[in-house]
Amino acid sequence: MKKQKKIRVAIVVSHPIQHFVHLYKALAKIDNLVLRVFFASNIGVKSYFDKDMNTDIKWNSDLLSGYDYEFLPEANSIVQTGFWEINNASIFAALRNYSPDVVQLHGYAQMTMIRALFWCSLKKIPVLLSTDSSLLFERPAWKKFLKYFLLPRFFSLFFGVISTGDNNTDYFKRYGFKAERIFRSAFTVDQILLGEARDNRSLLKNQYRDNYGIKVNEIVLLFVGKLAPWKRPQDLLAALSLAQDKLGNTVELVAFFAGDGIMRKELEAQAVLQNSRAIFSGFVNVDILPSIYAMSDILVFPSSEEPYGLSAREAICVGLPLIVSNQIGCIGDKDTARTGFNALVYPSSNVGLLVDAIVLLVNNPEKLKQMSAASLVVANDMSEESSVAGFLSAVRDAFRLKKTYEIKKSSTDACI
């Protein structure tokens, strides 16, 4: 019996990103697949200063083991992820030497991705696109006009797309992709760490509340992310005071801000001024964050512009219900935040309706419990296994296209 050829897959991405490596590691275990990830830079592997977080960051996570990867020669000299900064001329030689059957590009707004797409087009190698773009945010009329006319033509160069969620799928449909060329593969997370936090939630809740001086019966409203204007942490802080007034002495609220940024001093002053229970922990690394989820009761995501919302994707794995603004990309019937099931959604920047959502959940312990259980159901729906299956489906379809082309070319050459 003829042995089945292994499909050689190349992934080209700007740098090692914590939420992607879990997918890489899972794909590396697939028997009939050969995977290599090409990194344009080594941003994230070593300590770097995040200007939005306003602190030095070094991820306490193994970003490089468990799969095959290659840093492109220019990687050490690249320190930013802009269009012209991620510009690796070496991608041509790297792909030629690897000889992939299918290539997946993470995004298209960097010169290295355009170079890789150009090489694949010349070599008739099918390309899969992955981005977290959505139609949620208001854009200038001229930009929408250009996208409407240019993106469908540009996207025609791709075999298909790896969609991360409902809003992402709507984006690709708007710009010309047919349903059969859109393959769902949700963002992966560290299922092991988050699963341990879920299974030991009671123990971690007591331990970490002791660490931060939070009483057992207080309701913790968790904010995870940069303390930056577009994340709107000020909305949660304002809502905290108003919700506490509505609830009176029946329950005590505390807002926990897991993150740092340029707004921190302003927010701390605001909390003192309004006499609110707010804790600012500073940057929380990825190995500790699951325990912070376990300690909390509700994740509040008030951003005015959030392509996806990965902290929500993580929080549901520990069983947190969600309160999210309508500008969070992970909202959808088959996505992380499912309205009325495990999530309450309110219009971005509308503090009054954010207050109502908080009061509704806190005043109804049974609903809070139901939505917590619902989050675990959603997390199970979005397992790593389903993400791998979606990715493999895209790769196999793309590979069949390549084989069809090779057979036709071989027949034509034979006739000549």
KOLVEXKE-755256 format. One record per residue (C-alpha): x, y, z; residue number from 1; residue in one letter. Coordinates in steps of 0.02 Angstrom, whole numbers, padded with zeros to 5 digits. Layout:
N
PT, X, Y, Z, NUM, a
...
//
This chain:
416
PT, 00000, 00000, 00000, 1, m
PT, 00069, 00169, -00051, 2, k
PT, 00114, 00276, 00098, 3, k
PT, 00015, 00438, 00110, 4, q
PT, 00118, 00594, 00080, 5, k
PT, 00133, 00708, 00229, 6, k
PT, 00069, 00884, 00199, 7, i
PT, 00205, 01014, 00225, 8, r
PT, 00131, 01170, 00306, 9, v
PT, 00221, 01335, 00334, 10, a
PT, 00152, 01469, 00450, 11, i
PT, 00224, 01643, 00433, 12, v
PT, 00196, 01760, 00580, 13, v
PT, 00274, 01920, 00646, 14, s
PT, 00338, 01847, 00812, 15, h
PT, 00300, 01712, 00942, 16, p
PT, 00128, 01751, 01014, 17, i
PT, 00069, 01660, 01169, 18, q
PT, -00107, 01622, 01107, 19, h
PT, -00046, 01542, 00946, 20, f
PT, 00087, 01424, 01013, 21, v
PT, -00042, 01305, 01087, 22, h
PT, -00110, 01276, 00911, 23, l
PT, 00066, 01251, 00843, 24, y
PT, 00105, 01121, 00975, 25, k
PT, -00056, 01027, 00940, 26, a
PT, -00027, 01030, 00752, 27, l
PT, 00149, 00963, 00776, 28, a
PT, 00073, 00803, 00846, 29, k
PT, -00030, 00766, 00689, 30, i
PT, 00043, 00613, 00602, 31, d
PT, 00017, 00662, 00419, 32, n
PT, 00070, 00842, 00441, 33, l
PT, 00241, 00924, 00439, 34, v
PT, 00238, 01098, 00516, 35, l
PT, 00365, 01238, 00522, 36, r
PT, 00329, 01411, 00592, 37, v
PT, 00431, 01555, 00520, 38, f
PT, 00451, 01702, 00639, 39, f
PT, 00493, 01871, 00563, 40, a
PT, 00559, 01937, 00730, 41, s
PT, 00596, 01877, 00906, 42, n
PT, 00486, 02007, 00992, 43, i
PT, 00406, 01927, 01144, 44, g
PT, 00541, 01797, 01174, 45, v
PT, 00646, 01919, 01273, 46, k
PT, 00598, 02062, 01388, 47, s
PT, 00531, 02217, 01301, 48, y
PT, 00450, 02381, 01349, 49, f
PT, 00265, 02390, 01309, 50, d
PT, 00222, 02574, 01290, 51, k
PT, 00034, 02543, 01311, 52, d
PT, 00058, 02436, 01466, 53, m
PT, 00192, 02560, 01521, 54, n
PT, 00303, 02423, 01589, 55, t
PT, 00437, 02296, 01541, 56, d
PT, 00361, 02129, 01493, 57, i
PT, 00438, 01955, 01490, 58, k
PT, 00311, 01817, 01467, 59, w
PT, 00325, 01674, 01593, 60, n
PT, 00276, 01550, 01460, 61, s
PT, 00369, 01429, 01348, 62, d
PT, 00338, 01500, 01176, 63, l
PT, 00456, 01391, 01075, 64, l
PT, 00453, 01209, 01128, 65, s
PT, 00347, 01070, 01055, 66, g
PT, 00350, 01120, 00871, 67, y
PT, 00472, 01159, 00730, 68, d
PT, 00512, 01342, 00701, 69, y
PT, 00636, 01456, 00616, 70, e
PT, 00681, 01635, 00653, 71, f
PT, 00715, 01727, 00491, 72, l
PT, 00890, 01804, 00480, 73, p
PT, 00826, 01982, 00508, 74, e
PT, 00734, 01934, 00669, 75, a
PT, 00860, 02007, 00792, 76, n
PT, 00856, 02179, 00710, 77, s
PT, 00666, 02198, 00707, 78, i
PT, 00592, 02280, 00862, 79, v
PT, 00420, 02338, 00802, 80, q
PT, 00276, 02253, 00711, 81, t
PT, 00225, 02388, 00587, 82, g
PT, 00201, 02362, 00399, 83, f
PT, 00376, 02417, 00348, 84, w
PT, 00463, 02356, 00506, 85, e
PT, 00412, 02174, 00475, 86, i
PT, 00501, 02164, 00308, 87, n
PT, 00603, 02004, 00287, 88, n
PT, 00677, 01984, 00113, 89, a
PT, 00740, 01813, 00172, 90, s
PT, 00564, 01740, 00171, 91, i
PT, 00587, 01693, -00013, 92, f
PT, 00737, 01581, 00022, 93, a
PT, 00660, 01513, 00183, 94, a
PT, 00502, 01454, 00094, 95, l
PT, 00598, 01390, -00056, 96, r
PT, 00711, 01285, 00057, 97, n
PT, 00564, 01217, 00157, 98, y
PT, 00457, 01182, 00001, 99, s
PT, 00284, 01191, 00081, 100, p
PT, 00123, 01121, 00009, 101, d
PT, 00017, 01250, 00100, 102, v
PT, 00063, 01417, 00179, 103, v
PT, -00035, 01509, 00313, 104, q
PT, -00004, 01695, 00338, 105, l
PT, -00051, 01782, 00499, 106, h
PT, -00117, 01947, 00434, 107, g
PT, -00076, 02044, 00278, 108, y
PT, -00027, 02215, 00348, 109, a
PT, 00159, 02180, 00352, 110, q
PT, 00281, 02178, 00207, 111, m
PT, 00345, 02004, 00248, 112, t
PT, 00170, 01934, 00223, 113, m
PT, 00155, 02021, 00054, 114, i
PT, 00323, 01949, 00003, 115, r
PT, 00269, 01774, 00056, 116, a
PT, 00104, 01792, -00037, 117, l
PT, 00197, 01847, -00194, 118, f
PT, 00314, 01696, -00185, 119, w
PT, 00168, 01576, -00160, 120, c
PT, 00074, 01652, -00308, 121, s
PT, 00225, 01624, -00421, 122, l
PT, 00246, 01445, -00362, 123, k
PT, 00058, 01405, -00363, 124, k
PT, 00061, 01364, -00177, 125, i
PT, -00111, 01387, -00095, 126, p
PT, -00113, 01517, 00044, 127, v
PT, -00227, 01526, 00195, 128, l
PT, -00255, 01693, 00282, 129, l
PT, -00285, 01721, 00467, 130, s
PT, -00327, 01890, 00546, 131, t
PT, -00439, 01950, 00687, 132, d
PT, -00521, 02087, 00582, 133, s
PT, -00706, 02125, 00604, 134, s
PT, -00839, 02248, 00544, 135, l
PT, -00873, 02313, 00719, 136, l
PT, -00778, 02477, 00720, 137, f
PT, -00829, 02636, 00632, 138, e
PT, -00706, 02681, 00495, 139, r
PT, -00689, 02838, 00386, 140, p
PT, -00794, 02835, 00227, 141, a
PT, -00639, 02839, 00116, 142, w
PT, -00566, 02686, 00202, 143, k
PT, -00728, 02588, 00187, 144, k
PT, -00737, 02637, 00002, 145, f
PT, -00560, 02576, -00031, 146, l
PT, -00587, 02414, 00064, 147, k
PT, -00748, 02380, -00031, 148, y
PT, -00660, 02389, -00199, 149, f
PT, -00484, 02330, -00159, 150, l
PT, -00501, 02192, -00029, 151, l
PT, -00604, 02070, -00134, 152, p
PT, -00472, 02079, -00271, 153, r
PT, -00330, 02058, -00147, 154, f
PT, -00418, 01917, -00055, 155, f
PT, -00442, 01823, -00220, 156, s
PT, -00255, 01780, -00205, 157, l
PT, -00293, 01670, -00054, 158, f
PT, -00365, 01495, -00060, 159, f
PT, -00462, 01524, 00101, 160, g
PT, -00462, 01596, 00275, 161, v
PT, -00445, 01532, 00452, 162, i
PT, -00585, 01619, 00547, 163, s
PT, -00568, 01650, 00733, 164, t
PT, -00752, 01686, 00767, 165, g
PT, -00922, 01749, 00711, 166, d
PT, -00874, 01931, 00682, 167, n
PT, -00716, 01878, 00592, 168, n
PT, -00820, 01766, 00478, 169, t
PT, -00939, 01911, 00438, 170, d
PT, -00789, 02017, 00391, 171, y
PT, -00724, 01890, 00266, 172, f
PT, -00897, 01862, 00192, 173, k
PT, -00918, 02049, 00167, 174, r
PT, -00758, 02054, 00064, 175, y
PT, -00793, 01909, -00050, 176, g
PT, -00751, 01743, 00031, 177, f
PT, -00878, 01605, 00003, 178, k
PT, -00935, 01504, 00153, 179, a
PT, -00845, 01347, 00091, 180, e
PT, -00680, 01442, 00095, 181, r
PT, -00699, 01500, 00275, 182, i
PT, -00635, 01376, 00405, 183, f
PT, -00669, 01403, 00590, 184, r
PT, -00522, 01384, 00708, 185, s
PT, -00548, 01479, 00869, 186, a
PT, -00402, 01555, 00964, 187, f
PT, -00319, 01423, 01072, 188, t
PT, -00276, 01451, 01254, 189, v
PT, -00172, 01362, 01386, 190, d
PT, -00301, 01228, 01426, 191, q
PT, -00188, 01145, 01555, 192, i
PT, -00160, 01299, 01665, 193, l
PT, -00338, 01360, 01646, 194, l
PT, -00407, 01186, 01679, 195, g
PT, -00306, 01174, 01839, 196, e
PT, -00373, 01344, 01894, 197, a
PT, -00550, 01286, 01857, 198, r
PT, -00529, 01123, 01953, 199, d
PT, -00449, 01211, 02103, 200, n
PT, -00554, 01367, 02098, 201, r
PT, -00613, 01364, 02279, 202, s
PT, -00436, 01343, 02346, 203, l
PT, -00363, 01477, 02231, 204, l
PT, -00506, 01595, 02270, 205, k
PT, -00468, 01592, 02455, 206, n
PT, -00279, 01600, 02429, 207, q
PT, -00277, 01746, 02309, 208, y
PT, -00412, 01844, 02398, 209, r
PT, -00305, 01832, 02554, 210, d
PT, -00156, 01895, 02454, 211, n
PT, -00250, 02050, 02398, 212, y
PT, -00354, 02081, 02554, 213, g
PT, -00520, 02037, 02473, 214, i
PT, -00657, 01965, 02582, 215, k
PT, -00736, 01798, 02537, 216, v
PT, -00910, 01873, 02515, 217, n
PT, -00858, 02021, 02406, 218, e
PT, -00903, 02015, 02221, 219, i
PT, -00747, 02039, 02116, 220, v
PT, -00771, 02127, 01949, 221, l
PT, -00616, 02086, 01849, 222, l
PT, -00535, 02194, 01715, 223, f
PT, -00389, 02118, 01618, 224, v
PT, -00284, 02221, 01500, 225, g
PT, -00192, 02382, 01470, 226, k
PT, -00249, 02534, 01567, 227, l
PT, -00266, 02634, 01407, 228, a
PT, -00405, 02748, 01341, 229, p
PT, -00478, 02629, 01211, 230, w
PT, -00491, 02491, 01342, 231, k
PT, -00604, 02608, 01443, 232, r
PT, -00557, 02550, 01620, 233, p
PT, -00630, 02715, 01679, 234, q
PT, -00804, 02649, 01633, 235, d
PT, -00788, 02503, 01753, 236, l
PT, -00726, 02619, 01890, 237, l
PT, -00871, 02739, 01865, 238, a
PT, -00995, 02594, 01857, 239, a
PT, -00923, 02520, 02017, 240, l
PT, -00974, 02670, 02121, 241, s
PT, -01147, 02686, 02042, 242, l
PT, -01183, 02499, 02055, 243, a
PT, -01131, 02498, 02238, 244, q
PT, -01251, 02642, 02272, 245, d
PT, -01393, 02544, 02191, 246, k
PT, -01352, 02384, 02286, 247, l
PT, -01332, 02472, 02453, 248, g
PT, -01267, 02366, 02595, 249, n
PT, -01335, 02202, 02526, 250, t
PT, -01170, 02161, 02441, 251, v
PT, -00996, 02232, 02427, 252, e
PT, -00912, 02257, 02258, 253, l
PT, -00728, 02269, 02219, 254, v
PT, -00651, 02304, 02049, 255, a
PT, -00487, 02215, 02015, 256, f
PT, -00379, 02289, 01876, 257, f
PT, -00253, 02159, 01813, 258, a
PT, -00142, 02264, 01704, 259, g
PT, -00042, 02424, 01694, 260, d
PT, -00034, 02574, 01580, 261, g
PT, -00032, 02761, 01556, 262, i
PT, -00200, 02785, 01644, 263, m
PT, -00153, 02699, 01807, 264, r
PT, -00118, 02854, 01912, 265, k
PT, -00274, 02940, 01847, 266, e
PT, -00381, 02788, 01889, 267, l
PT, -00306, 02769, 02062, 268, e
PT, -00345, 02952, 02098, 269, a
PT, -00522, 02928, 02032, 270, q
PT, -00548, 02777, 02145, 271, a
PT, -00493, 02877, 02298, 272, v
PT, -00604, 03024, 02249, 273, l
PT, -00760, 02917, 02232, 274, q
PT, -00714, 02808, 02383, 275, n
PT, -00725, 02647, 02281, 276, s
PT, -00653, 02475, 02319, 277, r
PT, -00528, 02460, 02177, 278, a
PT, -00368, 02358, 02171, 279, i
PT, -00232, 02394, 02043, 280, f
PT, -00116, 02244, 02035, 281, s
PT, -00005, 02302, 01893, 282, g
PT, 00048, 02183, 01754, 283, f
PT, -00002, 02002, 01789, 284, v
PT, 00097, 01871, 01696, 285, n
PT, 00018, 01726, 01603, 286, v
PT, 00064, 01595, 01734, 287, d
PT, -00028, 01690, 01872, 288, i
PT, -00177, 01753, 01771, 289, l
PT, -00278, 01590, 01781, 290, p
PT, -00276, 01607, 01972, 291, s
PT, -00339, 01786, 01956, 292, i
PT, -00485, 01722, 01851, 293, y
PT, -00519, 01590, 01984, 294, a
PT, -00521, 01725, 02119, 295, m
PT, -00648, 01832, 02027, 296, s
PT, -00835, 01825, 01998, 297, d
PT, -00869, 01920, 01836, 298, i
PT, -00757, 01975, 01692, 299, l
PT, -00799, 02151, 01633, 300, v
PT, -00734, 02197, 01459, 301, f
PT, -00778, 02380, 01423, 302, p
PT, -00663, 02417, 01273, 303, s
PT, -00720, 02534, 01135, 304, s
PT, -00618, 02442, 01003, 305, e
PT, -00565, 02262, 01031, 306, e
PT, -00528, 02150, 00880, 307, p
PT, -00566, 01992, 00979, 308, y
PT, -00547, 01993, 01169, 309, g
PT, -00432, 01852, 01219, 310, l
PT, -00451, 01877, 01406, 311, s
PT, -00636, 01834, 01384, 312, a
PT, -00583, 01677, 01290, 313, r
PT, -00476, 01629, 01440, 314, e
PT, -00598, 01680, 01575, 315, a
PT, -00737, 01566, 01515, 316, i
PT, -00621, 01416, 01538, 317, c
PT, -00623, 01450, 01726, 318, v
PT, -00811, 01481, 01727, 319, g
PT, -00826, 01670, 01732, 320, l
PT, -00983, 01750, 01660, 321, p
PT, -00950, 01900, 01549, 322, l
PT, -01008, 02080, 01540, 323, i
PT, -00943, 02151, 01377, 324, v
PT, -00965, 02306, 01272, 325, s
PT, -01038, 02282, 01098, 326, n
PT, -00869, 02325, 01022, 327, q
PT, -00786, 02164, 01077, 328, i
PT, -00748, 02049, 00931, 329, g
PT, -00784, 01885, 01021, 330, c
PT, -00972, 01913, 01033, 331, i
PT, -01077, 01788, 00935, 332, g
PT, -01196, 01640, 00946, 333, d
PT, -01052, 01519, 00913, 334, k
PT, -00915, 01623, 00993, 335, d
PT, -00844, 01661, 01165, 336, t
PT, -00973, 01788, 01224, 337, a
PT, -01149, 01724, 01187, 338, r
PT, -01278, 01856, 01226, 339, t
PT, -01400, 01802, 01361, 340, g
PT, -01314, 01634, 01384, 341, f
PT, -01147, 01670, 01465, 342, n
PT, -01133, 01856, 01426, 343, a
PT, -01224, 02020, 01450, 344, l
PT, -01188, 02147, 01313, 345, v
PT, -01207, 02336, 01329, 346, y
PT, -01170, 02482, 01211, 347, p
PT, -00989, 02537, 01224, 348, s
PT, -00958, 02688, 01339, 349, s
PT, -01137, 02681, 01408, 350, n
PT, -01094, 02676, 01594, 351, v
PT, -01277, 02675, 01645, 352, g
PT, -01313, 02513, 01553, 353, l
PT, -01151, 02438, 01617, 354, l
PT, -01213, 02477, 01793, 355, v
PT, -01379, 02391, 01753, 356, d
PT, -01288, 02235, 01692, 357, a
PT, -01182, 02226, 01849, 358, i
PT, -01332, 02250, 01964, 359, v
PT, -01433, 02121, 01867, 360, l
PT, -01303, 01986, 01892, 361, l
PT, -01253, 02029, 02070, 362, v
PT, -01435, 02042, 02127, 363, n
PT, -01475, 01871, 02055, 364, n
PT, -01354, 01740, 02123, 365, p
PT, -01445, 01601, 02031, 366, e
PT, -01423, 01689, 01863, 367, k
PT, -01241, 01721, 01905, 368, l
PT, -01219, 01535, 01941, 369, k
PT, -01309, 01485, 01780, 370, q
PT, -01203, 01600, 01673, 371, m
PT, -01046, 01537, 01757, 372, s
PT, -01094, 01358, 01710, 373, a
PT, -01138, 01419, 01534, 374, a
PT, -00962, 01488, 01513, 375, s
PT, -00891, 01315, 01546, 376, l
PT, -01008, 01245, 01413, 377, v
PT, -00946, 01375, 01288, 378, v
PT, -00765, 01337, 01333, 379, a
PT, -00796, 01154, 01297, 380, n
PT, -00874, 01199, 01129, 381, d
PT, -00716, 01298, 01085, 382, m
PT, -00591, 01165, 01136, 383, s
PT, -00416, 01152, 01063, 384, e
PT, -00471, 00995, 00972, 385, e
PT, -00604, 01091, 00875, 386, s
PT, -00477, 01226, 00829, 387, s
PT, -00356, 01094, 00765, 388, v
PT, -00495, 01009, 00665, 389, a
PT, -00542, 01174, 00581, 390, g
PT, -00361, 01211, 00536, 391, f
PT, -00334, 01037, 00466, 392, l
PT, -00492, 01049, 00361, 393, s
PT, -00425, 01208, 00281, 394, a
PT, -00254, 01132, 00250, 395, v
PT, -00323, 00972, 00173, 396, r
PT, -00438, 01066, 00056, 397, d
PT, -00296, 01181, 00003, 398, a
PT, -00182, 01030, -00023, 399, f
PT, -00310, 00946, -00136, 400, r
PT, -00313, 01105, -00241, 401, l
PT, -00124, 01098, -00257, 402, k
PT, -00127, 00915, -00308, 403, k
PT, -00261, 00950, -00438, 404, t
PT, -00152, 01088, -00512, 405, y
PT, 00001, 00975, -00515, 406, e
PT, -00095, 00836, -00603, 407, i
PT, -00162, 00956, -00734, 408, k
PT, 00011, 01031, -00761, 409, k
PT, 00088, 00858, -00776, 410, s
PT, -00042, 00810, -00908, 411, s
PT, -00010, 00970, -01005, 412, t
PT, 00179, 00945, -00999, 413, d
PT, 00158, 00766, -01060, 414, a
PT, 00054, 00825, -01209, 415, c
PT, 00187, 00952, -01254, 416, i
//
